Amino acid sequence: MPTTIKFTIAQDGTVTEEVQGVKGTQCESLTKTIEDKLGIIENRIHTPSFYQKGEVDVEEFTHDSECA
Amino acid sequence: MSHFTKIQTKLKDRPALVEALNLLGHFPEEEKELKVTGYHGKGHETVTADIAIAKDSGFKWNETTGTFELVADVQTWDMNIPITRFLDKLTQQYARMLVHSTVKEMDGFEVQEEWEMDNNSIEITVTRWD
């Protein structure tokens, strides 16, 4: 499964970053470099897969080490 | 899906800032003295810009905030867009340059696609195949 990061850069330069398909604990460290370079984090939303650990029907997201 | 993060972009990286200025048609001079109109339109203050884009506008590094700040003379601003719009456009291109240069340093990642959307936002998708 590929790891995908989608950056949406708004007209005023604000960046929204959406990470998909990251396994293990590398999830936040993966994007930390770019976040530090860009500026200040306004907010971060962990998507539902994080809270449904172990009970999601999508296999890729059921692993214990899944990061969200 | 793992997370969504919203980041407020700050002009911190000099090469990315210069590249973004180039993209908008400005070829800055470094370490130049600017003449900007003083308070109440009287006299001219002199400010040394780290990156100058005109005789009266440029960017100065602010040690406290760790960012480059625009120094401009509102009275003589002669670009065809307002100052705030100019800064927004510049910040957008700056973020774009920074995403590209950082992705190059990220092991295994490549830019998959880049789109300019109807609402003038830019979408860059990067992928790594494990």
N, CA and C atoms of all chains as a GROMACS GRO file, in nm:
protein
  594
    1MET      N    1   0.084  -0.120   0.000
    1MET     CA    2   0.000   0.000   0.000
    1MET      C    3   0.088   0.126   0.000
    2PRO      N    4   0.061   0.219  -0.088
    2PRO     CA    5   0.146   0.340  -0.092
    2PRO      C    6   0.116   0.435   0.022
    3THR      N    7   0.217   0.511   0.059
    3THR     CA    8   0.197   0.619   0.155
    3THR      C    9   0.178   0.745   0.074
    4THR      N   10   0.070   0.814   0.101
    4THR     CA   11   0.039   0.933   0.024
    4THR      C   12   0.021   1.054   0.115
    5ILE      N   13   0.079   1.165   0.075
    5ILE     CA   14   0.056   1.290   0.146
    5ILE      C   15   0.000   1.390   0.045
    6LYS      N   16  -0.114   1.444   0.076
    6LYS     CA   17  -0.172   1.546  -0.013
    6LYS      C   18  -0.162   1.682   0.055
    7PHE      N   19  -0.095   1.775  -0.014
    7PHE     CA   20  -0.082   1.912   0.036
    7PHE      C   21  -0.179   2.000  -0.042
    8THR      N   22  -0.263   2.073   0.030
    8THR     CA   23  -0.348   2.170  -0.037
    8THR      C   24  -0.305   2.308   0.011
    9ILE      N   25  -0.257   2.388  -0.084
    9ILE     CA   26  -0.206   2.520  -0.048
    9ILE      C   27  -0.311   2.623  -0.090
   10ALA      N   28  -0.375   2.683   0.010
   10ALA     CA   29  -0.482   2.779  -0.017
   10ALA      C   30  -0.426   2.908  -0.075
   11GLN      N   31  -0.516   2.990  -0.125
   11GLN     CA   32  -0.479   3.118  -0.186
   11GLN      C   33  -0.395   3.207  -0.096
   12ASP      N   34  -0.414   3.192   0.035
   12ASP     CA   35  -0.338   3.277   0.128
   12ASP      C   36  -0.212   3.206   0.180
   13GLY      N   37  -0.183   3.090   0.123
   13GLY     CA   38  -0.060   3.021   0.161
   13GLY      C   39  -0.075   2.921   0.275
   14THR      N   40  -0.194   2.914   0.334
   14THR     CA   41  -0.216   2.815   0.440
   14THR      C   42  -0.214   2.675   0.380
   15VAL      N   43  -0.145   2.584   0.447
   15VAL     CA   44  -0.130   2.450   0.392
   15VAL      C   45  -0.210   2.349   0.474
   16THR      N   46  -0.288   2.265   0.406
   16THR     CA   47  -0.354   2.155   0.472
   16THR      C   48  -0.288   2.027   0.422
   17GLU      N   49  -0.250   1.943   0.515
   17GLU     CA   50  -0.176   1.823   0.479
   17GLU      C   51  -0.258   1.702   0.522
   18GLU      N   52  -0.270   1.606   0.434
   18GLU     CA   53  -0.353   1.490   0.461
   18GLU      C   54  -0.267   1.366   0.436
   19VAL      N   55  -0.246   1.288   0.540
   19VAL     CA   56  -0.158   1.172   0.527
   19VAL      C   57  -0.242   1.045   0.522
   20GLN      N   58  -0.211   0.960   0.428
   20GLN     CA   59  -0.284   0.835   0.414
   20GLN      C   60  -0.189   0.718   0.405
   21GLY      N   61  -0.228   0.609   0.469
   21GLY     CA   62  -0.159   0.483   0.449
   21GLY      C   63  -0.026   0.467   0.521
   22VAL      N   64  -0.006   0.540   0.632
   22VAL     CA   65   0.121   0.526   0.704
   22VAL      C   66   0.107   0.419   0.812
   23LYS      N   67   0.204   0.331   0.816
   23LYS     CA   68   0.202   0.226   0.918
   23LYS      C   69   0.304   0.258   1.027
   24GLY      N   70   0.278   0.209   1.147
   24GLY     CA   71   0.374   0.223   1.256
   24GLY      C   72   0.380   0.363   1.312
   25THR      N   73   0.488   0.392   1.383
   25THR     CA   74   0.497   0.519   1.454
   25THR      C   75   0.560   0.628   1.370
   26GLN      N   76   0.591   0.599   1.245
   26GLN     CA   77   0.658   0.698   1.160
   26GLN      C   78   0.562   0.807   1.112
   27CYS      N   79   0.435   0.787   1.141
   27CYS     CA   80   0.331   0.876   1.090
   27CYS      C   81   0.358   1.024   1.115
   28GLU      N   82   0.376   1.061   1.242
   28GLU     CA   83   0.393   1.203   1.270
   28GLU      C   84   0.536   1.250   1.243
   29SER      N   85   0.632   1.160   1.260
   29SER     CA   86   0.770   1.201   1.233
   29SER      C   87   0.790   1.223   1.082
   30LEU      N   88   0.712   1.152   1.005
   30LEU     CA   89   0.720   1.165   0.859
   30LEU      C   90   0.693   1.308   0.814
   31THR      N   91   0.593   1.370   0.874
   31THR     CA   92   0.554   1.502   0.829
   31THR      C   93   0.611   1.614   0.916
   32LYS      N   94   0.682   1.577   1.023
   32LYS     CA   95   0.732   1.679   1.115
   32LYS      C   96   0.829   1.775   1.046
   33THR      N   97   0.920   1.720   0.964
   33THR     CA   98   1.018   1.803   0.896
   33THR      C   99   0.950   1.913   0.814
   34ILE      N  100   0.854   1.872   0.736
   34ILE     CA  101   0.790   1.968   0.647
   34ILE      C  102   0.706   2.069   0.726
   35GLU      N  103   0.644   2.021   0.834
   35GLU     CA  104   0.565   2.112   0.918
   35GLU      C  105   0.654   2.216   0.984
   36ASP      N  106   0.770   2.172   1.034
   36ASP     CA  107   0.864   2.265   1.097
   36ASP      C  108   0.911   2.370   0.997
   37LYS      N  109   0.935   2.325   0.873
   37LYS     CA  110   0.984   2.419   0.772
   37LYS      C  111   0.877   2.518   0.730
   38LEU      N  112   0.753   2.470   0.721
   38LEU     CA  113   0.646   2.555   0.671
   38LEU      C  114   0.605   2.664   0.769
   39GLY      N  115   0.586   2.626   0.895
   39GLY     CA  116   0.541   2.730   0.988
   39GLY      C  117   0.482   2.674   1.115
   40ILE      N  118   0.361   2.720   1.146
   40ILE     CA  119   0.299   2.686   1.274
   40ILE      C  120   0.174   2.600   1.250
   41ILE      N  121   0.163   2.492   1.326
   41ILE     CA  122   0.046   2.407   1.314
   41ILE      C  123  -0.074   2.474   1.381
   42GLU      N  124  -0.181   2.490   1.304
   42GLU     CA  125  -0.302   2.550   1.360
   42GLU      C  126  -0.386   2.443   1.427
   43ASN      N  127  -0.401   2.332   1.361
   43ASN     CA  128  -0.473   2.221   1.423
   43ASN      C  129  -0.443   2.091   1.352
   44ARG      N  130  -0.469   1.982   1.423
   44ARG     CA  131  -0.448   1.850   1.365
   44ARG      C  132  -0.569   1.764   1.400
   45ILE      N  133  -0.619   1.696   1.302
   45ILE     CA  134  -0.735   1.610   1.327
   45ILE      C  135  -0.696   1.466   1.296
   46HIS      N  136  -0.711   1.382   1.396
   46HIS     CA  137  -0.687   1.240   1.372
   46HIS      C  138  -0.817   1.181   1.320
   47THR      N  139  -0.808   1.108   1.215
   47THR     CA  140  -0.930   1.057   1.151
   47THR      C  141  -0.982   0.934   1.225
   48PRO      N  142  -1.110   0.901   1.203
   48PRO     CA  143  -1.175   0.796   1.281
   48PRO      C  144  -1.098   0.664   1.291
   49SER      N  145  -1.018   0.631   1.193
   49SER     CA  146  -0.948   0.503   1.197
   49SER      C  147  -0.862   0.491   1.323
   50PHE      N  148  -0.818   0.604   1.374
   50PHE     CA  149  -0.735   0.605   1.495
   50PHE      C  150  -0.814   0.556   1.616
   51TYR      N  151  -0.939   0.599   1.623
   51TYR     CA  152  -1.021   0.566   1.740
   51TYR      C  153  -1.087   0.429   1.730
   52GLN      N  154  -1.080   0.372   1.610
   52GLN     CA  155  -1.145   0.242   1.590
   52GLN      C  156  -1.042   0.131   1.583
   53LYS      N  157  -0.930   0.155   1.644
   53LYS     CA  158  -0.822   0.057   1.642
   53LYS      C  159  -0.872  -0.084   1.673
   54GLY      N  160  -0.841  -0.176   1.589
   54GLY     CA  161  -0.874  -0.314   1.617
   54GLY      C  162  -1.015  -0.356   1.580
   55GLU      N  163  -1.099  -0.259   1.545
   55GLU     CA  164  -1.234  -0.300   1.509
   55GLU      C  165  -1.279  -0.248   1.372
   56VAL      N  166  -1.184  -0.199   1.297
   56VAL     CA  167  -1.220  -0.152   1.163
   56VAL      C  168  -1.218  -0.269   1.066
   57ASP      N  169  -1.302  -0.258   0.967
   57ASP     CA  170  -1.308  -0.370   0.875
   57ASP      C  171  -1.204  -0.361   0.763
   58VAL      N  172  -1.136  -0.247   0.753
   58VAL     CA  173  -1.029  -0.237   0.654
   58VAL      C  174  -0.902  -0.294   0.718
   59GLU      N  175  -0.852  -0.397   0.657
   59GLU     CA  176  -0.742  -0.470   0.720
   59GLU      C  177  -0.619  -0.384   0.749
   60GLU      N  178  -0.584  -0.298   0.657
   60GLU     CA  179  -0.463  -0.217   0.672
   60GLU      C  180  -0.465  -0.132   0.800
   61PHE      N  181  -0.583  -0.101   0.847
   61PHE     CA  182  -0.592  -0.011   0.961
   61PHE      C  183  -0.612  -0.083   1.094
   62THR      N  184  -0.613  -0.215   1.092
   62THR     CA  185  -0.645  -0.286   1.215
   62THR      C  186  -0.522  -0.322   1.298
   63HIS      N  187  -0.406  -0.306   1.238
   63HIS     CA  188  -0.284  -0.343   1.308
   63HIS      C  189  -0.260  -0.254   1.430
   64ASP      N  190  -0.210  -0.314   1.536
   64ASP     CA  191  -0.189  -0.242   1.661
   64ASP      C  192  -0.095  -0.123   1.649
   65SER      N  193   0.002  -0.135   1.561
   65SER     CA  194   0.101  -0.029   1.551
   65SER      C  195   0.055   0.083   1.457
   66GLU      N  196  -0.066   0.069   1.407
   66GLU     CA  197  -0.116   0.173   1.315
   66GLU      C  198  -0.113   0.309   1.384
   67CYS      N  199  -0.063   0.404   1.314
   67CYS     CA  200  -0.052   0.538   1.370
   67CYS      C  201  -0.160   0.627   1.312
   68ALA      N  202  -0.210   0.716   1.389
   68ALA     CA  203  -0.312   0.805   1.335
   68ALA      C  204  -0.299   0.945   1.392
   69MET      N  205  -0.648   0.628   0.651
   69MET     CA  206  -0.608   0.768   0.662
   69MET      C  207  -0.556   0.796   0.803
   70SER      N  208  -0.460   0.876   0.813
   70SER     CA  209  -0.398   0.895   0.943
   70SER      C  210  -0.427   1.031   1.008
   71HIS      N  211  -0.395   1.137   0.940
   71HIS     CA  212  -0.430   1.268   0.999
   71HIS      C  213  -0.440   1.380   0.895
   72PHE      N  214  -0.510   1.482   0.939
   72PHE     CA  215  -0.518   1.609   0.865
   72PHE      C  216  -0.447   1.711   0.951
   73THR      N  217  -0.365   1.793   0.891
   73THR     CA  218  -0.298   1.897   0.968
   73THR      C  219  -0.308   2.028   0.892
   74LYS      N  220  -0.346   2.133   0.963
   74LYS     CA  221  -0.351   2.264   0.900
   74LYS      C  222  -0.233   2.348   0.950
   75ILE      N  223  -0.158   2.401   0.856
   75ILE     CA  224  -0.036   2.473   0.892
   75ILE      C  225  -0.041   2.617   0.839
   76GLN      N  226  -0.011   2.710   0.929
   76GLN     CA  227  -0.002   2.850   0.890
   76GLN      C  228   0.141   2.875   0.842
   77THR      N  229   0.155   2.908   0.715
   77THR     CA  230   0.288   2.922   0.656
   77THR      C  231   0.358   3.050   0.702
   78LYS      N  232   0.484   3.038   0.739
   78LYS     CA  233   0.566   3.153   0.779
   78LYS      C  234   0.685   3.163   0.686
   79LEU      N  235   0.719   3.284   0.647
   79LEU     CA  236   0.832   3.303   0.555
   79LEU      C  237   0.963   3.294   0.634
   80LYS      N  238   1.020   3.174   0.638
   80LYS     CA  239   1.141   3.153   0.719
   80LYS      C  240   1.262   3.115   0.635
   81ASP      N  241   1.237   3.054   0.520
   81ASP     CA  242   1.344   2.995   0.440
   81ASP      C  243   1.382   3.088   0.324
   82ARG      N  244   1.506   3.138   0.332
   82ARG     CA  245   1.548   3.238   0.235
   82ARG      C  246   1.545   3.189   0.090
   83PRO      N  247   1.605   3.072   0.059
   83PRO     CA  248   1.603   3.026  -0.081
   83PRO      C  249   1.461   3.009  -0.136
   84ALA      N  250   1.370   2.956  -0.053
   84ALA     CA  251   1.232   2.936  -0.100
   84ALA      C  252   1.164   3.070  -0.124
   85LEU      N  253   1.196   3.168  -0.038
   85LEU     CA  254   1.138   3.301  -0.054
   85LEU      C  255   1.186   3.366  -0.184
   86VAL      N  256   1.316   3.354  -0.211
   86VAL     CA  257   1.372   3.412  -0.333
   86VAL      C  258   1.312   3.343  -0.457
   87GLU      N  259   1.298   3.210  -0.451
   87GLU     CA  260   1.236   3.137  -0.563
   87GLU      C  261   1.093   3.181  -0.588
   88ALA      N  262   1.019   3.198  -0.477
   88ALA     CA  263   0.879   3.240  -0.490
   88ALA      C  264   0.871   3.380  -0.551
   89LEU      N  265   0.963   3.468  -0.511
   89LEU     CA  266   0.967   3.603  -0.568
   89LEU      C  267   0.997   3.597  -0.717
   90ASN      N  268   1.092   3.511  -0.754
   90ASN     CA  269   1.125   3.495  -0.896
   90ASN      C  270   1.003   3.452  -0.976
   91LEU      N  271   0.928   3.358  -0.919
   91LEU     CA  272   0.808   3.308  -0.987
   91LEU      C  273   0.705   3.419  -1.011
   92LEU      N  274   0.703   3.516  -0.920
   92LEU     CA  275   0.609   3.626  -0.935
   92LEU      C  276   0.671   3.742  -1.014
   93GLY      N  277   0.788   3.718  -1.072
   93GLY     CA  278   0.849   3.816  -1.160
   93GLY      C  279   0.939   3.917  -1.091
   94HIS      N  280   0.982   3.887  -0.969
   94HIS     CA  281   1.073   3.978  -0.899
   94HIS      C  282   1.211   3.914  -0.888
   95PHE      N  283   1.312   3.993  -0.919
   95PHE     CA  284   1.447   3.941  -0.909
   95PHE      C  285   1.522   4.024  -0.806
   96PRO      N  286   1.512   3.980  -0.681
   96PRO     CA  287   1.556   4.064  -0.570
   96PRO      C  288   1.706   4.089  -0.562
   97GLU      N  289   1.737   4.201  -0.499
   97GLU     CA  290   1.875   4.234  -0.466
   97GLU      C  291   1.890   4.213  -0.317
   98GLU      N  292   2.004   4.161  -0.277
   98GLU     CA  293   2.023   4.135  -0.134
   98GLU      C  294   2.097   4.251  -0.068
   99GLU      N  295   2.070   4.269   0.060
   99GLU     CA  296   2.134   4.374   0.142
   99GLU      C  297   2.128   4.511   0.074
  100LYS      N  298   2.009   4.566   0.062
  100LYS     CA  299   1.996   4.694  -0.003
  100LYS      C  300   1.921   4.792   0.086
  101GLU      N  301   1.959   4.917   0.073
  101GLU     CA  302   1.892   5.019   0.154
  101GLU      C  303   1.762   5.062   0.087
  102LEU      N  304   1.654   5.061   0.163
  102LEU     CA  305   1.525   5.104   0.109
  102LEU      C  306   1.494   5.243   0.161
  103LYS      N  307   1.426   5.319   0.080
  103LYS     CA  308   1.379   5.449   0.127
  103LYS      C  309   1.227   5.440   0.138
  104VAL      N  310   1.177   5.446   0.259
  104VAL     CA  311   1.032   5.440   0.277
  104VAL      C  312   0.984   5.569   0.342
  105THR      N  313   0.863   5.607   0.307
  105THR     CA  314   0.808   5.730   0.362
  105THR      C  315   0.792   5.719   0.513
  106GLY      N  316   0.835   5.820   0.581
  106GLY     CA  317   0.828   5.818   0.728
  106GLY      C  318   0.687   5.845   0.778
  107TYR      N  319   0.674   5.856   0.911
  107TYR     CA  320   0.543   5.882   0.971
  107TYR      C  321   0.483   6.012   0.916
  108HIS      N  322   0.351   6.014   0.900
  108HIS     CA  323   0.275   6.129   0.851
  108HIS      C  324   0.323   6.174   0.714
  109GLY      N  325   0.384   6.085   0.641
  109GLY     CA  326   0.425   6.118   0.505
  109GLY      C  327   0.542   6.215   0.498
  110LYS      N  328   0.606   6.238   0.611
  110LYS     CA  329   0.717   6.334   0.609
  110LYS      C  330   0.852   6.264   0.610
  111GLY      N  331   0.937   6.309   0.526
  111GLY     CA  332   1.073   6.257   0.523
  111GLY      C  333   1.081   6.113   0.477
  112HIS      N  334   1.200   6.064   0.470
  112HIS     CA  335   1.220   5.926   0.427
  112HIS      C  336   1.306   5.852   0.527
  113GLU      N  337   1.253   5.741   0.574
  113GLU     CA  338   1.334   5.659   0.663
  113GLU      C  339   1.417   5.566   0.576
  114THR      N  340   1.530   5.525   0.629
  114THR     CA  341   1.611   5.430   0.555
  114THR      C  342   1.611   5.297   0.630
  115VAL      N  343   1.580   5.193   0.559
  115VAL     CA  344   1.575   5.060   0.619
  115VAL      C  345   1.660   4.969   0.532
  116THR      N  346   1.745   4.890   0.594
  116THR     CA  347   1.823   4.796   0.513
  116THR      C  348   1.746   4.665   0.500
  117ALA      N  349   1.715   4.632   0.377
  117ALA     CA  350   1.639   4.508   0.354
  117ALA      C  351   1.736   4.394   0.328
  118ASP      N  352   1.703   4.277   0.379
  118ASP     CA  353   1.785   4.159   0.348
  118ASP      C  354   1.761   4.119   0.203
  119ILE      N  355   1.635   4.134   0.161
  119ILE     CA  356   1.598   4.099   0.024
  119ILE      C  357   1.512   4.213  -0.030
  120ALA      N  358   1.567   4.291  -0.122
  120ALA     CA  359   1.492   4.406  -0.174
  120ALA      C  360   1.426   4.371  -0.306
  121ILE      N  361   1.301   4.414  -0.324
  121ILE     CA  362   1.234   4.387  -0.452
  121ILE      C  363   1.205   4.516  -0.530
  122ALA      N  364   1.224   4.629  -0.465
  122ALA     CA  365   1.210   4.758  -0.534
  122ALA      C  366   1.285   4.859  -0.450
  123LYS      N  367   1.286   4.986  -0.494
  123LYS     CA  368   1.364   5.083  -0.417
  123LYS      C  369   1.299   5.114  -0.281
  124ASP      N  370   1.168   5.081  -0.272
  124ASP     CA  371   1.099   5.109  -0.147
  124ASP      C  372   1.026   4.987  -0.087
  125SER      N  373   1.062   4.870  -0.131
  125SER     CA  374   1.002   4.752  -0.068
  125SER      C  375   1.096   4.633  -0.068
  126GLY      N  376   1.080   4.553   0.033
  126GLY     CA  377   1.167   4.437   0.046
  126GLY      C  378   1.137   4.361   0.174
  127PHE      N  379   1.221   4.265   0.204
  127PHE     CA  380   1.199   4.183   0.322
  127PHE      C  381   1.315   4.198   0.419
  128LYS      N  382   1.276   4.207   0.545
  128LYS     CA  383   1.376   4.219   0.649
  128LYS      C  384   1.358   4.102   0.747
  129TRP      N  385   1.470   4.043   0.785
  129TRP     CA  386   1.467   3.930   0.879
  129TRP      C  387   1.436   3.982   1.018
  130ASN      N  388   1.337   3.922   1.083
  130ASN     CA  389   1.305   3.958   1.222
  130ASN      C  390   1.355   3.847   1.313
  131GLU      N  391   1.458   3.881   1.388
  131GLU     CA  392   1.523   3.783   1.475
  131GLU      C  393   1.427   3.727   1.579
  132THR      N  394   1.341   3.812   1.630
  132THR     CA  395   1.248   3.771   1.737
  132THR      C  396   1.147   3.667   1.688
  133THR      N  397   1.089   3.693   1.572
  133THR     CA  398   0.986   3.600   1.523
  133THR      C  399   1.047   3.490   1.436
  134GLY      N  400   1.170   3.509   1.394
  134GLY     CA  401   1.233   3.410   1.307
  134GLY      C  402   1.168   3.403   1.169
  135THR      N  403   1.121   3.519   1.123
  135THR     CA  404   1.058   3.522   0.989
  135THR      C  405   1.106   3.646   0.912
  136PHE      N  406   1.088   3.639   0.780
  136PHE     CA  407   1.112   3.757   0.697
  136PHE      C  408   0.983   3.838   0.694
  137GLU      N  409   0.996   3.968   0.713
  137GLU     CA  410   0.879   4.055   0.712
  137GLU      C  411   0.889   4.156   0.601
  138LEU      N  412   0.774   4.182   0.540
  138LEU     CA  413   0.771   4.277   0.429
  138LEU      C  414   0.781   4.420   0.482
  139VAL      N  415   0.875   4.496   0.425
  139VAL     CA  416   0.884   4.639   0.454
  139VAL      C  417   0.843   4.706   0.324
  140ALA      N  418   0.739   4.789   0.329
  140ALA     CA  419   0.694   4.851   0.206
  140ALA      C  420   0.641   4.989   0.236
  141ASP      N  421   0.640   5.071   0.134
  141ASP     CA  422   0.588   5.205   0.149
  141ASP      C  423   0.448   5.207   0.088
  142VAL      N  424   0.347   5.214   0.174
  142VAL     CA  425   0.209   5.208   0.124
  142VAL      C  426   0.177   5.324   0.030
  143GLN      N  427   0.249   5.435   0.050
  143GLN     CA  428   0.220   5.554  -0.032
  143GLN      C  429   0.271   5.539  -0.175
  144THR      N  430   0.378   5.466  -0.191
  144THR     CA  431   0.436   5.457  -0.325
  144THR      C  432   0.426   5.317  -0.383
  145TRP      N  433   0.353   5.228  -0.317
  145TRP     CA  434   0.335   5.090  -0.364
  145TRP      C  435   0.278   5.094  -0.505
  146ASP      N  436   0.352   5.043  -0.604
  146ASP     CA  437   0.304   5.059  -0.741
  146ASP      C  438   0.277   4.927  -0.814
  147MET      N  439   0.267   4.818  -0.739
  147MET     CA  440   0.230   4.693  -0.807
  147MET      C  441   0.081   4.696  -0.834
  148ASN      N  442   0.039   4.614  -0.932
  148ASN     CA  443  -0.101   4.619  -0.969
  148ASN      C  444  -0.195   4.541  -0.876
  149ILE      N  445  -0.142   4.491  -0.766
  149ILE     CA  446  -0.228   4.426  -0.666
  149ILE      C  447  -0.200   4.485  -0.529
  150PRO      N  448  -0.300   4.482  -0.441
  150PRO     CA  449  -0.279   4.536  -0.306
  150PRO      C  450  -0.171   4.458  -0.230
  151ILE      N  451  -0.112   4.523  -0.132
  151ILE     CA  452  -0.003   4.462  -0.056
  151ILE      C  453  -0.044   4.327   0.005
  152THR      N  454  -0.162   4.321   0.064
  152THR     CA  455  -0.204   4.196   0.131
  152THR      C  456  -0.219   4.082   0.031
  153ARG      N  457  -0.273   4.115  -0.086
  153ARG     CA  458  -0.290   4.012  -0.190
  153ARG      C  459  -0.153   3.965  -0.240
  154PHE      N  460  -0.061   4.060  -0.253
  154PHE     CA  461   0.074   4.025  -0.295
  154PHE      C  462   0.137   3.927  -0.195
  155LEU      N  463   0.120   3.956  -0.066
  155LEU     CA  464   0.178   3.869   0.037
  155LEU      C  465   0.114   3.730   0.036
  156ASP      N  466  -0.018   3.726   0.014
  156ASP     CA  467  -0.088   3.596   0.006
  156ASP      C  468  -0.033   3.514  -0.111
  157LYS      N  469  -0.025   3.578  -0.227
  157LYS     CA  470   0.024   3.507  -0.347
  157LYS      C  471   0.166   3.457  -0.326
  158LEU      N  472   0.247   3.545  -0.266
  158LEU     CA  473   0.386   3.510  -0.241
  158LEU      C  474   0.395   3.391  -0.144
  159THR      N  475   0.315   3.397  -0.039
  159THR     CA  476   0.317   3.290   0.062
  159THR      C  477   0.273   3.157   0.000
  160GLN      N  478   0.177   3.164  -0.091
  160GLN     CA  479   0.130   3.042  -0.156
  160GLN      C  480   0.243   2.980  -0.240
  161GLN      N  481   0.312   3.063  -0.317
  161GLN     CA  482   0.422   3.012  -0.400
  161GLN      C  483   0.539   2.964  -0.313
  162TYR      N  484   0.561   3.036  -0.203
  162TYR     CA  485   0.666   2.998  -0.109
  162TYR      C  486   0.639   2.857  -0.054
  163ALA      N  487   0.514   2.835  -0.010
  163ALA     CA  488   0.478   2.704   0.045
  163ALA      C  489   0.496   2.596  -0.062
  164ARG      N  490   0.460   2.629  -0.186
  164ARG     CA  491   0.473   2.534  -0.296
  164ARG      C  492   0.620   2.496  -0.317
  165MET      N  493   0.708   2.596  -0.319
  165MET     CA  494   0.851   2.572  -0.336
  165MET      C  495   0.906   2.485  -0.223
  166LEU      N  496   0.859   2.516  -0.101
  166LEU     CA  497   0.908   2.446   0.016
  166LEU      C  498   0.862   2.300   0.017
  167VAL      N  499   0.739   2.276  -0.027
  167VAL     CA  500   0.689   2.138  -0.035
  167VAL      C  501   0.777   2.062  -0.135
  168HIS      N  502   0.802   2.121  -0.251
  168HIS     CA  503   0.885   2.053  -0.352
  168HIS      C  504   1.026   2.023  -0.302
  169SER      N  505   1.090   2.123  -0.240
  169SER     CA  506   1.229   2.100  -0.197
  169SER      C  507   1.236   2.000  -0.082
  170THR      N  508   1.136   2.001   0.005
  170THR     CA  509   1.139   1.908   0.119
  170THR      C  510   1.110   1.766   0.074
  171VAL      N  511   1.019   1.751  -0.021
  171VAL     CA  512   0.985   1.616  -0.070
  171VAL      C  513   1.110   1.550  -0.130
  172LYS      N  514   1.194   1.630  -0.195
  172LYS     CA  515   1.318   1.576  -0.253
  172LYS      C  516   1.409   1.514  -0.147
  173GLU      N  517   1.400   1.570  -0.025
  173GLU     CA  518   1.484   1.518   0.084
  173GLU      C  519   1.419   1.402   0.158
  174MET      N  520   1.292   1.375   0.129
  174MET     CA  521   1.221   1.268   0.199
  174MET      C  522   1.240   1.137   0.125
  175ASP      N  523   1.297   1.041   0.196
  175ASP     CA  524   1.335   0.915   0.136
  175ASP      C  525   1.221   0.845   0.062
  176GLY      N  526   1.239   0.827  -0.067
  176GLY     CA  527   1.144   0.747  -0.145
  176GLY      C  528   1.020   0.819  -0.194
  177PHE      N  529   1.002   0.943  -0.152
  177PHE     CA  530   0.882   1.015  -0.194
  177PHE      C  531   0.901   1.086  -0.328
  178GLU      N  532   0.794   1.085  -0.407
  178GLU     CA  533   0.797   1.157  -0.533
  178GLU      C  534   0.667   1.232  -0.552
  179VAL      N  535   0.676   1.346  -0.622
  179VAL     CA  536   0.554   1.420  -0.652
  179VAL      C  537   0.477   1.343  -0.759
  180GLN      N  538   0.355   1.307  -0.725
  180GLN     CA  539   0.271   1.230  -0.816
  180GLN      C  540   0.194   1.321  -0.910
  181GLU      N  541   0.134   1.423  -0.853
  181GLU     CA  542   0.063   1.520  -0.936
  181GLU      C  543   0.050   1.654  -0.868
  182GLU      N  544   0.028   1.754  -0.951
  182GLU     CA  545   0.011   1.889  -0.900
  182GLU      C  546  -0.097   1.958  -0.981
  183TRP      N  547  -0.195   2.014  -0.911
  183TRP     CA  548  -0.308   2.078  -0.979
  183TRP      C  549  -0.332   2.216  -0.924
  184GLU      N  550  -0.370   2.306  -1.014
  184GLU     CA  551  -0.421   2.435  -0.968
  184GLU      C  552  -0.573   2.424  -0.973
  185MET      N  553  -0.638   2.441  -0.859
  185MET     CA  554  -0.782   2.418  -0.850
  185MET      C  555  -0.861   2.544  -0.888
  186ASP      N  556  -0.993   2.525  -0.908
  186ASP     CA  557  -1.080   2.636  -0.946
  186ASP      C  558  -1.079   2.750  -0.844
  187ASN      N  559  -1.062   2.714  -0.716
  187ASN     CA  560  -1.061   2.818  -0.614
  187ASN      C  561  -0.922   2.877  -0.592
  188ASN      N  562  -0.833   2.854  -0.691
  188ASN     CA  563  -0.695   2.906  -0.689
  188ASN      C  564  -0.604   2.841  -0.586
  189SER      N  565  -0.651   2.733  -0.524
  189SER     CA  566  -0.560   2.662  -0.436
  189SER      C  567  -0.474   2.568  -0.522
  190ILE      N  568  -0.364   2.523  -0.464
  190ILE     CA  569  -0.274   2.432  -0.536
  190ILE      C  570  -0.273   2.299  -0.460
  191GLU      N  571  -0.292   2.192  -0.532
  191GLU     CA  572  -0.290   2.060  -0.469
  191GLU      C  573  -0.169   1.981  -0.517
  192ILE      N  574  -0.087   1.936  -0.422
  192ILE     CA  575   0.031   1.856  -0.457
  192ILE      C  576   0.018   1.721  -0.388
  193THR      N  577   0.021   1.614  -0.465
  193THR     CA  578   0.013   1.481  -0.406
  193THR      C  579   0.148   1.413  -0.420
  194VAL      N  580   0.202   1.366  -0.307
  194VAL     CA  581   0.330   1.294  -0.311
  194VAL      C  582   0.309   1.151  -0.259
  195THR      N  583   0.382   1.058  -0.317
  195THR     CA  584   0.360   0.917  -0.286
  195THR      C  585   0.492   0.842  -0.267
  196ARG      N  586   0.487   0.745  -0.179
  196ARG     CA  587   0.599   0.652  -0.166
  196ARG      C  588   0.541   0.511  -0.169
  197TRP      N  589   0.598   0.428  -0.255
  197TRP     CA  590   0.554   0.289  -0.263
  197TRP      C  591   0.642   0.204  -0.174
  198ASP      N  592   0.583   0.143  -0.072
  198ASP     CA  593   0.664   0.063   0.022
  198ASP      C  594   0.685  -0.077  -0.030
   0.00000   0.00000   0.00000
